[in-house]
């Protein structure tokens, strides 16, 4: 069963989920989650929660700049491999989150609490939102403000948000040092340490083991590529060995 089917069927393992995300699942699926998937673990429950969080925050971000572009919708469907037949499920969650009165902060705090011990998962969620925001080739100031506020709720510092933002502009549009979270005055050793840390924390296999749904792995792989390109640029410029 795909994650897109699960968000409607409510087929997630683990305890009944509360908060705004649980309310959305209950409203859309028609009942609380609590049925078990085949693996019988809480990982599936967290995958559904993560995915609902992505859709709900995307809807709130759409309200931030005042409209939802066709490019944003297409980017979501194509990047995350949503089958045409499942788009109605995603749309139901999106529209419900967009229309209900709960602010995006409540969703952000709930996700921050759930994944507090897995900051890389929260960073991936931010990267997904960046991907959607730039689908129309521009990140609007209201969207950027939204993303920065969500980042702070997730527990990231201003410097960390600057790094995440740079990674999502791509290696050709951002300073490679910023992408690695170091300054131009950093030593070669410091740069190598920062690079290895990012590669380890954001490896797709590790993220999958932490609960990142398979549907989002491709974007995580792209992030790794950006980090590698930034390091390669610095390595060549400095003649590092």
Residue, then its C-alpha position, 0 to 999 in steps of 0.5 A: x500500500x502506498x503512503x498516499x492510500x494510507x493517509x485516507x485508509x487510516x491504516x497506520x500502526x501504533x497509538x491513536x494520534x491526536x493534535x491537528x494532524x490526527x484531527x485531519x486524518x480523522x476527518x478525511x478517513x472518517x475514523x481515527x487511525x489505529x488499524x495495523x499495517x502489515x509490519x505492525x510497528x509504529x514506523x508506519x504511523x509516523x510515515x503517515x503523520x510525516x506525510x500529512x504534515x507535508x501536505x498540511x504545511x504545504x496548504x498553509x504555505x500556499x495561503x502565505x503567498x495568496x494562491x496555489x499555482x498549477x506548477x506547485x501542484x504538478x511539482x508535488x505530484x511529480x516529485x513525490x510520485x503521486x499516482x493520478x488515482x491517489x491525487x484526490x486523497x492528497x487534494x482532500x487533505x490539502x483542501x481541509x488543511x487550507x480551509x480549517x482555522x488551525x494555524x500552521x504553527x500547531x502542525x509545526x509544533x506537533x511534528x517538532x515534538x514527534x521527530x525531536x530526536x531525528x532532526x534530519x527528518x525535520x530538515x527533510x520536511x523543510x526541504x520538501x516545502x522548499x521544493x514546492x515553494x520554488x516550483x514556480x521558479x521563485x520563492x516569494x517573500x511570504x513563503x520564505x518568512x513562513x519557511x523560516x518560522x517553521x524552521x525555528x519551531x523545528x529547533x533550527x538556528x538562524x545559521x542552520x536555516x541559512x544552510x538549509x536555504x542555500x542547499x535548496x537554491x542549488x549548488x550553482x546559485x548558492x555559496x558552497x561554504x554556506x551549503x556545508x554550514x561553514x565559513x570561508x575561513x574554515x580550515x580544510x579539516x573543519x570543512x571535511x568534518x562538516x561535509x562528512x557529518x552532513x553526508x552521514x545524517x542525510x543519507x537516504x538509507x538512514x532517513x528511510x530507517x528513521x521513518x522517511x516514506x519511500x515516496x520522498x527518498x528521491x528528493x533526499x538523494x537530490x539533497x545529497x547530490x547538492x552537498x557533494x557538488x558544494x564540497x567538490x567545488x571547495x575541494x578544487x578551489x582549495x586544492x584539498x587532498 
